[in-house]
Amino acid sequence: MRPKIRVATLEDADELARLRWEFRIEFGTPATRDYEAFLSEFRAFAADAFADDAPWRAWVADEGGRLVGCAWLQIVVKVPHPSRTLTERPIAYVTNMYVDAGHRNSGLGRELLDRAIGFARGREVDGVMLWPSERSRPFYERAGFGPGWLWLDVAGD
């Protein structure tokens, strides 16, 4: 049975935390605190992120109650502009795209990304930005992302 792509809710917080932990550990981030401390902080973040007026949205790949993938998007309001209101043409920031190893190359990542981009288009954003890893760059390029950002790595990871 193929995982179902759906909008994430606050009830997904623990599973989303697990995916975030697995994602960062898999890609080499050293854990400097225990999982319970991380989970507590993630739950607080999720409570804010899933509030009705929050700029965050997330989509998940749900396999019978176990999440196997996610994509997060934040709507970023730009500095006021002389020709449009504050909420017109914001920027969308895609982050924390992750599909667990057993479901990669199945199209789930693309489905998650397409949902996030579809939401961004519905909000009439100026564009969608993200910071890919070298490994994920071809995935995003196939989805239409191209070069153009300048980035100064100040803090690392």
C-alpha positions as CSV (number, residue, x, y, z in Angstrom):
1,M,0.0,0.0,0.0
2,R,1.4,3.4,-1.0
3,P,1.8,6.0,1.7
4,K,-0.9,8.7,1.7
5,I,0.3,12.3,1.2
6,R,-1.7,14.7,3.4
7,V,-1.4,18.0,5.3
8,A,0.4,17.5,8.7
9,T,-1.4,18.4,11.9
10,L,-0.4,18.9,15.5
11,E,-1.2,15.3,16.2
12,D,1.8,14.4,13.9
13,A,4.3,16.3,16.1
14,D,5.9,13.2,17.7
15,E,6.3,11.5,14.3
16,L,7.6,14.7,12.7
17,A,10.1,15.0,15.5
18,R,11.3,11.4,14.8
19,L,11.7,12.2,11.1
20,R,13.6,15.4,11.9
21,W,15.9,13.5,14.3
22,E,16.5,10.7,11.8
23,F,17.1,13.2,8.9
24,R,19.7,15.2,10.8
25,I,21.5,12.1,12.3
26,E,21.6,10.4,8.9
27,F,23.3,13.4,7.3
28,G,25.9,13.7,10.0
29,T,24.6,16.2,12.6
30,P,26.0,15.1,16.0
31,A,23.3,14.8,18.7
32,T,24.4,17.0,21.5
33,R,21.4,16.4,23.7
34,D,19.1,13.5,24.3
35,Y,16.0,12.7,22.3
36,E,13.6,13.5,25.0
37,A,14.9,17.1,25.3
38,F,14.7,17.5,21.5
39,L,11.1,16.0,21.5
40,S,9.9,18.5,24.1
41,E,11.3,21.4,22.1
42,F,9.9,20.1,18.9
43,R,6.4,19.7,20.4
44,A,6.5,23.4,21.5
45,F,7.6,24.4,18.0
46,A,4.8,22.3,16.4
47,A,2.2,23.9,18.7
48,D,3.2,27.3,17.3
49,A,3.8,26.1,13.7
50,F,0.3,24.5,13.5
51,A,-1.6,27.5,14.9
52,D,-4.2,28.9,12.6
53,D,-2.3,32.1,11.7
54,A,1.2,30.6,11.6
55,P,3.3,31.0,8.5
56,W,4.3,27.3,8.6
57,R,2.7,24.3,6.8
58,A,3.9,20.7,6.5
59,W,2.9,17.7,4.4
60,V,3.5,14.1,5.3
61,A,3.7,10.7,3.7
62,D,1.6,8.6,6.1
63,E,1.9,4.8,5.9
64,G,-0.8,3.6,8.3
65,G,0.0,6.0,11.1
66,R,3.8,5.9,10.7
67,L,5.2,8.9,8.8
68,V,7.8,8.0,6.2
69,G,8.3,11.5,4.7
70,C,7.7,15.1,5.2
71,A,8.1,18.6,3.7
72,W,7.9,21.9,5.5
73,L,7.2,25.3,4.0
74,Q,7.2,28.7,5.6
75,I,5.6,31.8,4.1
76,V,8.0,34.7,4.6
77,V,6.5,38.2,4.3
78,K,8.8,40.6,2.6
79,V,9.7,44.2,3.5
80,P,6.8,46.5,2.5
81,H,6.9,47.5,-1.2
82,P,5.7,50.7,-2.9
83,S,3.4,48.9,-5.3
84,R,1.9,46.1,-3.2
85,T,0.5,45.4,0.2
86,L,2.5,43.6,2.9
87,T,0.9,40.2,2.3
88,E,1.2,40.3,-1.5
89,R,3.9,38.2,-3.2
90,P,5.7,36.7,-0.1
91,I,8.5,34.2,-0.4
92,A,8.1,30.5,0.3
93,Y,10.9,28.7,2.1
94,V,10.9,24.9,1.7
95,T,12.9,23.0,4.4
96,N,13.2,19.7,6.1
97,M,12.3,17.6,3.0
98,Y,12.9,14.0,4.1
99,V,11.9,10.6,2.9
100,D,13.1,7.6,4.9
101,A,15.6,5.3,3.1
102,G,13.1,2.5,2.5
103,H,10.8,4.8,0.5
104,R,13.3,6.8,-1.6
105,N,13.2,6.8,-5.3
106,S,9.4,6.0,-5.2
107,G,8.1,9.5,-6.1
108,L,7.1,10.3,-2.5
109,G,9.6,13.1,-2.3
110,R,8.4,14.7,-5.5
111,E,4.8,14.4,-4.4
112,L,5.6,16.1,-1.1
113,L,7.5,18.9,-2.9
114,D,4.7,19.3,-5.4
115,R,2.2,19.8,-2.6
116,A,4.4,22.4,-1.0
117,I,4.9,24.3,-4.3
118,G,1.2,24.0,-5.1
119,F,0.4,25.7,-1.8
120,A,3.0,28.4,-2.4
121,R,1.5,29.0,-5.9
122,G,-1.9,29.3,-4.3
123,R,-0.5,32.0,-2.1
124,E,0.9,33.8,-5.2
125,V,4.4,33.9,-3.9
126,D,7.3,35.6,-5.6
127,G,9.3,32.4,-5.6
128,V,10.3,29.3,-3.6
129,M,13.7,29.1,-2.0
130,L,15.5,26.3,-0.3
131,W,19.1,25.2,0.6
132,P,19.8,21.8,-1.0
133,S,22.5,19.5,0.0
134,E,24.9,18.4,-2.7
135,R,23.2,15.1,-2.7
136,S,19.7,16.5,-3.1
137,R,20.6,19.2,-5.7
138,P,19.7,17.0,-8.7
139,F,16.3,16.2,-7.2
140,Y,15.5,19.9,-6.9
141,E,16.9,20.7,-10.3
142,R,14.5,18.1,-11.8
143,A,11.7,20.0,-10.1
144,G,12.7,23.2,-11.8
145,F,14.9,24.9,-9.2
146,G,18.0,26.6,-10.6
147,P,21.0,28.5,-9.6
148,G,20.9,32.1,-8.4
149,W,21.3,32.3,-4.7
150,L,24.3,33.7,-2.9
151,W,24.9,32.2,0.5
152,L,27.4,33.0,3.3
153,D,27.7,30.1,5.6
154,V,28.1,31.8,9.0
155,A,27.1,29.1,11.5
156,G,27.5,25.8,9.6
157,D,25.0,22.9,9.9
